[in-house]
Structure formats: structure tokens, C-alpha cells
Amino acid sequence: MVTAPSLTSDLQAHLALVIAEHGGWIGFDRFMALALYAPGLGYYVRGDSQIGNLPVTAAGQASDFATAPGLSPLFGQALAVQVGEALRRTGTHAVWEFGAGTGAMAAQLLDALGEQVQRYTIVDLSGSLQRRQRATLARFAGKVQWATQLPQAIRGVVVGNEVLDAMPVRLLTRTGGQWQERGVVLGLDGQLGWQDRPTELRPPIPLDGEHDYLTEIHPQAEAFVGTLVDRLAQGAVFLVDYGFAEREYYHPQRSMGTVMCHQAHRADTDPLIDVGAKDITAHVNFTGIAWAAQQAAEQAGVAADWHLLGYTSQARFLLNCGLGQMLEAASLAERSMANKLLMEHEMGELFKVIGFCRGTPWDAIGFAQGDRSQRL
């Protein structure tokens, strides 16, 4: 068992209690959920300064990572081209955003879409981030609302940027040819450590070779998409995140998994250190997302009405939506920041966009060129 120092005392006590209540071991998904969302203690509920372009914000607060809408308003303006098309094609007038962060993307979409949007609903688990969103979106007070639960039927366009990667994952490890689930325990010294247990769980596809291997499965993200399928009565869904199609995700050489932590704009791979003080994420298996959506549609009896619109890189999606032309009219400083959205070694290739619709499908502009649906 490997130990890790540095926990806030309140979160340490809470984790110790939960671990004890579960027989001394909890799955990594449970640990990740507590580290990120435990009321009053988790990373996303302890404050609202995590998101920013620099390690220290203008207000003197420490930020940990930047998102595309924070890098450039052109991200939201380009996305609005696709959202606007989807609103027209589906005959709807509402947008739903999950995990709205600072509210920057909502403001960009609302500015660009104008009267096309009659209602903009944000679903976010973080009360502190909600307060920041309300300040950012004050001038749209007549259109924006916040929801803590979904209605039985959603009609509109659903968007989410870097939502799936923050959903808890389960860790699977193959050691000596045997698959086990990796969980978290509390050692005699009071520090967190890893412990593996036998499991019947497996990655969704066979992995070549007998070498040791660590990876993730994503039941919560897949369940989330299934819920969207169940509730979306009319409209479309566009999700942006970093990740891969299944055969890339579970490539034999990707043997260390994809779990990453972010703090002060630095990345590390040890989620047991500084728990509650840094972000914990995992890359997205987009094949699993597409599969979960199809399965949910079949179970709900709406498979004939549910369609994959496309899957492509963020760079190709934004260029399809006109970002290239927008850059021509931008200043040098604006182009410098917006290029990070496109560059392969920045966000352009690692980030992907997947789109679905309920109702009559169309050739969505964001996937007009470079669609990779066949790779899912």
C-alpha cells in the first residue's frame, strides 16, 4: 500500500468515516466523488476560483486550470453557429448547459444567439460556481435560470464543455494477468493508500498482451448520457471534452490509465495527495458514450428517433463552424489565444466533440468535414 500525505483535516475525517462505514475500502469512483463534491469540502464546492487562465487570478486567488471559453470568446461564438443551427432544425428555443463553470460559455452563446434563445437553463452541482455564474450572467437575468434536477421532458439544445471528464470513474488494474478493482483505504498512519480487490469487471474490449495495465471504466458518465436520452423529448446534444474512441482509449500501450490532477496549472497523476485542493479528471471513452446513448434509446423504445450527428476533433468542429473566418477579423492577441483551441499540441486534437439529436437528423455543420463517427 502506497501512502500519501497532505489532506485537509475536515475532509480527512469525512473520508475516514466513509471508508470505515464501507468496511475499510471504497472504490475509486466513490473516493473521486467525495474529493470533488462532498458538501462543503470537495474541490468543486469549496470555492469558485479554480478556473482561470493564470495560476493567480486578477483578484489574487489561485486558479488551477483554464477551459476553452476562458481562453477565447471565439470558442462560444463558433459553438453558437452549431447550437443555432440545431435550434432551428429541431424547432426549439431553449438551451441547457451542464457544468457551466464561470458562466463564460453561457454568456458567449447568449450574446451570439440573441433572440433564438428564449430560456437558458444551467445545471451545476457547485453552489459557489453558481454564484460566480449569476454575476457573469446578470445582464441575461430574464433568460437564465438554474436547476437542481431535470424535468421529465427536455426540449432544446443541451451543451456541456468538460463535464464528462469530471464524472467519477472506476479503476481496473491487471497485475500478473489477473484483473482487480483499485480502491482507497486508510492506513494505520491515517494516510490514504491504494488497495486492489478481485473483480468481475473488465474493460469493454479485450486488451492484448499480459503486461500490467491500469485503466478506467465510466459507468457514471454513461448513465448521465442515458438520462439525457431518456429526458430529451425534442432537440440535440453537443458534448466537448478530452478523450478518445475506444480502441485508442484501451490501446495496449496506454498502460498507466488517464486519471490526471490539476493544481496551479500543473498536472500530476496522484489523486491521493492534496485531496480537495485539486481537480481530478479522467479522459472520456467516446465510444462508450455513443454506445450508452444507443442502449438507452433502445430501452426507451426511441432508437428510430435517436441519431448520432457526428464525432470529430475540437479543431475540426470549430473550423467547420467558422472559427477560421472569425480569426481573420480578430486582433493579434485574440488570435494568439484562440489558436490554442486549434493547435494539435494544445486543445485542437485531444479535445473531441460528439453530437446527437432526437428527431429528424440533418448534416450538422460542426461535422461537415473530418467526421470520425466510423471510429467509434
SETOR-938941 format. One line per field, with one value per residue (C-alpha): residue in three letters; x, y, z. Coordinates in nm, 2 decimals, decimal comma. Example, Ala and Ser with C-alpha at 12.3 -4.5 7.8 and 13.67 -1.06 7.14 Angstrom:
residues 2
residu <- ALA  SER
x <- 1,23  1,37
y <- -0,45  -0,11
z <- 0,78  0,71
end
This chain:
residues 376
residu <- MET  VAL  THR  ALA  PRO  SER  LEU  THR  SER  ASP  LEU  GLN  ALA  HIS  LEU  ALA  LEU  VAL  ILE  ALA  GLU  HIS  GLY  GLY  TRP  ILE  GLY  PHE  ASP  ARG  PHE  MET  ALA  LEU  ALA  LEU  TYR  ALA  PRO  GLY  LEU  GLY  TYR  TYR  VAL  ARG  GLY  ASP  SER  GLN  ILE  GLY  ASN  LEU  PRO  VAL  THR  ALA  ALA  GLY  GLN  ALA  SER  ASP  PHE  ALA  THR  ALA  PRO  GLY  LEU  SER  PRO  LEU  PHE  GLY  GLN  ALA  LEU  ALA  VAL  GLN  VAL  GLY  GLU  ALA  LEU  ARG  ARG  THR  GLY  THR  HIS  ALA  VAL  TRP  GLU  PHE  GLY  ALA  GLY  THR  GLY  ALA  MET  ALA  ALA  GLN  LEU  LEU  ASP  ALA  LEU  GLY  GLU  GLN  VAL  GLN  ARG  TYR  THR  ILE  VAL  ASP  LEU  SER  GLY  SER  LEU  GLN  ARG  ARG  GLN  ARG  ALA  THR  LEU  ALA  ARG  PHE  ALA  GLY  LYS  VAL  GLN  TRP  ALA  THR  GLN  LEU  PRO  GLN  ALA  ILE  ARG  GLY  VAL  VAL  VAL  GLY  ASN  GLU  VAL  LEU  ASP  ALA  MET  PRO  VAL  ARG  LEU  LEU  THR  ARG  THR  GLY  GLY  GLN  TRP  GLN  GLU  ARG  GLY  VAL  VAL  LEU  GLY  LEU  ASP  GLY  GLN  LEU  GLY  TRP  GLN  ASP  ARG  PRO  THR  GLU  LEU  ARG  PRO  PRO  ILE  PRO  LEU  ASP  GLY  GLU  HIS  ASP  TYR  LEU  THR  GLU  ILE  HIS  PRO  GLN  ALA  GLU  ALA  PHE  VAL  GLY  THR  LEU  VAL  ASP  ARG  LEU  ALA  GLN  GLY  ALA  VAL  PHE  LEU  VAL  ASP  TYR  GLY  PHE  ALA  GLU  ARG  GLU  TYR  TYR  HIS  PRO  GLN  ARG  SER  MET  GLY  THR  VAL  MET  CYS  HIS  GLN  ALA  HIS  ARG  ALA  ASP  THR  ASP  PRO  LEU  ILE  ASP  VAL  GLY  ALA  LYS  ASP  ILE  THR  ALA  HIS  VAL  ASN  PHE  THR  GLY  ILE  ALA  TRP  ALA  ALA  GLN  GLN  ALA  ALA  GLU  GLN  ALA  GLY  VAL  ALA  ALA  ASP  TRP  HIS  LEU  LEU  GLY  TYR  THR  SER  GLN  ALA  ARG  PHE  LEU  LEU  ASN  CYS  GLY  LEU  GLY  GLN  MET  LEU  GLU  ALA  ALA  SER  LEU  ALA  GLU  ARG  SER  MET  ALA  ASN  LYS  LEU  LEU  MET  GLU  HIS  GLU  MET  GLY  GLU  LEU  PHE  LYS  VAL  ILE  GLY  PHE  CYS  ARG  GLY  THR  PRO  TRP  ASP  ALA  ILE  GLY  PHE  ALA  GLN  GLY  ASP  ARG  SER  GLN  ARG  LEU
x <- 0,00  0,14  0,06  0,01  0,04  -0,15  -0,52  -0,74  -0,84  -1,21  -1,21  -0,97  -1,22  -1,50  -1,32  -1,21  -1,57  -1,69  -1,41  -1,48  -1,86  -1,77  -1,55  -1,22  -1,22  -1,40  -1,39  -1,21  -1,53  -1,67  -1,34  -1,34  -1,70  -1,62  -1,29  -1,47  -1,83  -1,85  -2,07  -1,86  -1,54  -1,50  -1,29  -1,59  -1,79  -1,52  -1,48  -1,51  -1,16  -1,04  -1,10  -0,87  -0,60  -0,32  -0,21  -0,31  -0,62  -0,65  -0,83  -0,52  -0,69  -0,52  -0,66  -0,58  -0,68  -0,82  -1,11  -1,18  -1,44  -1,20  -0,92  -1,12  -1,47  -1,44  -1,50  -1,85  -1,92  -1,82  -2,02  -2,31  -2,32  -2,38  -2,62  -2,82  -2,85  -2,97  -3,23  -3,37  -3,35  -3,53  -3,78  -3,68  -3,59  -3,41  -3,05  -2,95  -2,59  -2,44  -2,14  -2,13  -1,80  -1,76  -2,06  -1,83  -1,96  -2,32  -2,25  -2,08  -2,37  -2,64  -2,46  -2,42  -2,77  -2,98  -3,35  -3,30  -3,28  -3,58  -3,46  -3,11  -3,10  -2,78  -2,74  -2,44  -2,36  -2,14  -2,31  -2,00  -1,97  -2,34  -2,27  -2,00  -2,22  -2,50  -2,26  -2,13  -2,48  -2,65  -2,74  -2,93  -3,13  -3,46  -3,34  -3,12  -3,23  -3,07  -3,20  -3,10  -3,29  -3,41  -3,77  -3,93  -3,90  -3,64  -3,70  -3,40  -3,02  -2,81  -2,44  -2,16  -1,79  -1,55  -1,84  -1,78  -1,42  -1,52  -1,76  -1,62  -1,46  -1,38  -1,02  -0,93  -0,58  -0,44  -0,15  0,01  -0,26  -0,54  -0,80  -0,87  -1,05  -0,83  -0,98  -0,88  -0,81  -0,68  -0,36  -0,26  -0,08  -0,40  -0,29  -0,47  -0,34  -0,43  -0,56  -0,67  -0,95  -1,06  -1,34  -1,56  -1,54  -1,35  -1,26  -1,52  -1,28  -1,01  -0,66  -0,37  -0,07  -0,02  0,17  0,04  -0,22  -0,42  -0,73  -1,08  -1,44  -1,70  -2,04  -2,14  -2,07  -2,26  -2,55  -2,56  -2,58  -2,85  -3,05  -3,02  -3,16  -3,45  -3,54  -3,47  -3,81  -3,70  -3,37  -2,99  -2,69  -2,33  -2,06  -1,70  -1,42  -1,08  -1,07  -1,05  -1,25  -1,25  -0,96  -0,74  -0,85  -0,77  -0,46  -0,22  0,05  -0,18  -0,10  -0,10  -0,46  -0,57  -0,65  -0,50  -0,50  -0,47  -0,35  -0,20  -0,18  0,03  -0,07  0,01  -0,11  -0,15  -0,51  -0,43  -0,22  -0,38  -0,73  -0,99  -0,74  -0,70  -0,91  -0,93  -1,03  -1,02  -1,03  -1,35  -1,42  -1,64  -1,73  -1,88  -2,07  -2,22  -2,29  -2,47  -2,68  -2,79  -2,86  -3,07  -3,26  -3,33  -3,45  -3,68  -3,82  -3,70  -3,40  -3,55  -3,58  -3,23  -2,93  -2,56  -2,49  -2,11  -1,79  -1,47  -1,18  -1,24  -1,02  -1,22  -1,55  -1,46  -1,32  -1,64  -1,84  -1,64  -1,36  -1,11  -1,31  -1,36  -0,98  -0,93  -1,12  -0,96  -0,66  -0,32  -0,37  -0,71  -0,57  -0,29  -0,53  -0,79  -0,51  -0,48  -0,82  -0,70  -0,33  -0,27  -0,04  -0,29  -0,66  -0,72  -0,67  -0,70  -1,05  -1,33  -1,70  -1,98  -2,33  -2,68  -3,03  -3,38  -3,60  -3,51  -3,14  -2,95  -2,60  -2,47  -2,23  -1,98  -1,92  -1,94  -1,57  -1,35  -1,63  -1,48  -1,81  -1,68  -1,40  -1,64
y <- 0,00  0,34  0,63  0,99  1,30  1,63  1,62  1,89  1,77  1,80  1,61  1,36  1,30  1,27  1,02  0,82  0,79  0,68  0,43  0,28  0,26  0,06  -0,20  -0,02  0,01  0,23  0,22  0,50  0,63  0,68  0,85  1,07  1,18  1,28  1,45  1,67  1,70  1,63  1,91  2,19  2,00  1,88  2,06  2,19  2,31  2,48  2,80  2,95  3,04  2,71  2,82  3,08  3,14  3,20  3,03  3,35  3,54  3,92  3,91  3,74  3,40  3,08  2,91  2,56  2,52  2,71  2,60  2,68  2,96  3,13  3,12  3,29  3,42  3,29  2,94  3,02  3,22  2,93  2,68  2,92  2,85  2,49  2,55  2,80  2,55  2,29  2,52  2,59  2,23  2,09  2,38  2,46  2,78  2,67  2,58  2,36  2,37  2,12  2,23  2,59  2,68  3,05  3,12  3,24  2,99  3,08  3,45  3,38  3,17  3,41  3,71  3,53  3,36  3,66  3,61  3,25  3,15  3,22  3,03  2,92  2,67  2,58  2,26  2,28  2,09  2,37  2,64  2,86  2,84  2,91  3,24  3,32  3,23  3,46  3,75  3,68  3,64  3,92  4,11  3,80  3,76  3,74  3,44  3,24  3,00  2,74  2,39  2,12  1,84  1,76  1,78  1,47  1,62  1,85  2,04  2,23  2,20  2,05  2,16  2,06  2,15  1,95  1,78  1,41  1,42  1,53  1,23  0,96  0,66  0,31  0,19  -0,15  -0,30  -0,61  -0,74  -1,07  -1,14  -1,10  -0,82  -0,63  -0,31  -0,05  0,13  0,36  0,27  0,45  0,32  0,28  0,61  0,78  0,84  0,74  0,45  0,21  -0,14  -0,38  -0,63  -0,91  -0,81  -0,95  -0,60  -0,58  -0,31  -0,31  -0,46  -0,73  -0,59  -0,76  -0,88  -1,00  -0,69  -0,50  -0,25  0,03  0,19  0,32  0,24  0,51  0,40  0,74  0,93  0,66  0,67  1,05  1,03  0,76  1,01  1,27  1,03  0,94  1,31  1,47  1,48  1,71  1,87  1,79  1,73  1,86  1,75  1,87  1,70  1,54  1,17  0,90  0,64  0,30  0,14  0,44  0,46  0,10  0,08  -0,18  0,09  0,32  0,11  0,38  0,50  0,86  0,99  1,33  1,60  1,98  2,24  2,58  2,50  2,19  1,83  1,53  1,17  1,12  1,19  1,08  1,40  1,73  1,58  1,85  2,11  2,00  1,88  1,51  1,40  1,11  1,12  1,02  0,70  0,84  0,50  0,42  0,75  0,67  0,31  0,42  0,66  0,40  0,15  0,40  0,48  0,12  0,06  0,36  0,24  0,56  0,41  0,50  0,86  0,90  0,98  1,03  1,36  1,33  1,29  1,49  1,68  2,02  2,19  2,05  2,12  2,49  2,54  2,39  2,64  2,93  3,00  3,05  3,34  3,48  3,48  3,69  3,98  3,93  4,12  3,96  3,90  3,74  3,52  3,40  3,28  3,14  2,94  2,73  2,59  2,46  2,36  1,99  2,01  2,23  2,15  2,10  1,72  1,59  1,75  1,60  1,69  1,44  1,53  1,36  1,46  1,34  1,37  1,42  1,42  1,66  1,72  1,92  2,20  2,11  1,77  1,87  1,78  1,55  1,34  1,04  0,86  0,55  0,52  0,49
z <- 0,00  -0,10  0,13  0,05  0,28  0,29  0,35  0,49  0,84  0,78  0,45  0,60  0,89  0,64  0,42  0,72  0,83  0,49  0,44  0,78  0,70  0,39  0,56  0,52  0,14  -0,11  -0,49  -0,66  -0,80  -0,45  -0,35  -0,65  -0,59  -0,23  -0,32  -0,58  -0,45  -0,08  0,06  0,19  0,15  -0,21  -0,47  -0,67  -0,37  -0,16  -0,38  -0,72  -0,82  -0,97  -1,33  -1,47  -1,74  -1,49  -1,16  -0,98  -1,09  -1,12  -0,78  -0,63  -0,60  -0,71  -1,02  -1,13  -1,50  -1,80  -2,02  -2,38  -2,31  -2,08  -2,33  -2,60  -2,65  -3,01  -2,87  -2,77  -3,08  -3,30  -3,09  -3,12  -3,50  -3,44  -3,15  -3,36  -3,64  -3,40  -3,25  -3,60  -3,71  -3,40  -3,38  -3,02  -2,83  -2,52  -2,42  -2,13  -2,01  -1,77  -1,56  -1,67  -1,48  -1,46  -1,69  -1,97  -2,23  -2,14  -2,19  -2,53  -2,65  -2,53  -2,69  -3,02  -3,04  -2,92  -2,96  -3,09  -2,72  -2,50  -2,20  -2,09  -1,80  -1,61  -1,42  -1,19  -0,86  -0,73  -0,53  -0,53  -0,90  -0,94  -0,75  -1,00  -1,29  -1,16  -1,15  -1,50  -1,64  -1,46  -1,78  -1,90  -1,58  -1,78  -1,97  -1,74  -1,47  -1,26  -1,20  -0,94  -1,11  -1,46  -1,58  -1,72  -2,07  -2,21  -2,54  -2,66  -2,72  -2,45  -2,43  -2,19  -2,20  -1,99  -1,80  -1,86  -1,75  -1,40  -1,35  -1,12  -1,28  -1,16  -1,17  -1,31  -1,29  -1,44  -1,24  -1,31  -1,56  -1,31  -1,31  -0,99  -0,89  -0,73  -0,43  -0,15  0,21  0,52  0,66  1,03  1,00  0,89  0,53  0,22  0,02  -0,27  -0,23  -0,51  -0,48  -0,72  -0,95  -1,23  -1,40  -1,73  -1,98  -2,27  -2,51  -2,47  -2,41  -2,60  -2,40  -2,05  -1,92  -1,61  -1,71  -1,53  -1,68  -1,62  -1,69  -1,69  -1,56  -1,43  -1,75  -1,95  -1,70  -1,74  -2,12  -2,07  -1,86  -2,13  -2,39  -2,16  -2,09  -2,43  -2,59  -2,88  -2,96  -2,97  -2,75  -2,80  -2,56  -2,57  -2,38  -2,40  -2,48  -2,74  -2,93  -2,76  -2,95  -2,88  -2,52  -2,44  -2,66  -2,52  -2,48  -2,27  -1,96  -1,70  -1,74  -1,79  -1,44  -1,40  -1,14  -1,19  -0,94  -1,01  -1,38  -1,32  -1,38  -1,18  -1,16  -0,78  -0,67  -0,31  -0,25  -0,17  -0,18  -0,20  -0,31  -0,68  -0,97  -1,05  -1,40  -1,65  -2,03  -2,19  -2,38  -2,66  -2,79  -2,45  -2,46  -2,80  -2,70  -2,38  -2,57  -2,82  -2,55  -2,36  -2,68  -2,74  -2,39  -2,41  -2,74  -2,93  -3,11  -3,45  -3,33  -3,18  -3,40  -3,38  -3,56  -3,56  -3,37  -3,45  -3,31  -3,14  -3,41  -3,70  -3,53  -3,46  -3,81  -3,96  -3,75  -3,90  -3,65  -3,93  -4,06  -3,71  -3,66  -3,97  -3,80  -3,46  -3,31  -3,29  -2,91  -2,98  -3,25  -3,02  -2,75  -3,00  -3,17  -2,85  -2,93  -3,27  -3,22  -3,21  -2,91  -2,72  -2,73  -3,10  -3,13  -2,77  -2,73  -2,92  -2,99  -3,01  -3,12  -3,10  -3,19  -3,11  -3,41  -3,78  -3,83  -4,05  -4,18  -3,88  -3,97  -3,70  -3,85  -4,22  -4,27  -4,07  -3,91  -3,73  -3,64  -3,81  -3,55  -3,26
end
